[in-house]
Amino acid sequence: MRVVVTSNNMVRLSFLTVLLADAGIEAVLLDTHTSVLEGSAAAIQRRLAVSTEDYDQACRILEEANER
């Protein structure tokens, strides 16, 4: 797994997950529980990760959408 984006913006992360899914790339959201435990401090960002095999394609898709 490789991280393509880090953010605390859940709307953005949801959008990016769908954007990648539309291209056939499964994305996994990491650090969700840890971020929630920290409360609203936004100290721990969530990470959106994809498989190593999909990483290059995912980066291209995100760059084309001006999201990276």
N, C-alpha and C positions, 0 to 999 in steps of 0.2 A: 504494500500500500504506500502511496505517496500523496502528500497533501498538496492540493491545488489552490485552496483559498482558506484564509482564517478571517473570522468575523464574529461579532456579537449580534449582528442584524439577522434575526430569524427569517424575516421576509425575504431578504436577499439570498440567504442560504437555501431557503425553500425554492425560490426561483431558479437558482443555479442547479439544484438537484434535478428539477424538472427539465431544464435545458439540456443537461447531460443525459438524462434518461431518454429524451427524444432522439438523441444520437446513438442510443443503444449502450450507453456507458452507465454502469451502476456506481453510484457515489454513496459513501458512508459518512455520516456525521459523527465526529468524535468529540469527546469532552463535554457532552451535553449535561450529564449528571454532575460533573465537577463544577461546571459553570453555574448550574442552578444552586448548588450548595453555597457558592460564594455570594449569592444574592444579587443585588443590583449594582454591585461594585464594578462590574465589567472587567474584573482583573484577569479572568481566564477566558480567552476567546475560544470559540468552537472551531474545529478544523473539518474541512470537507476534503475527503480523501478518495482516491480512485485506485484501481489496481495498477501495478507498475506497467503492465502491457497497454493500458488505456491512457497513461499519463500524457504522452505527447499529443494525442488527439484531443484529450480534454483541455489541455492548455491552449491549443489552437482555437477550439470552440469558444472558450472563455475570452480569449483575446479578440476574436471577431465580434463578440458581444460587448466589448469594452468593459469586461468584468475582471480583468486581471492586470 
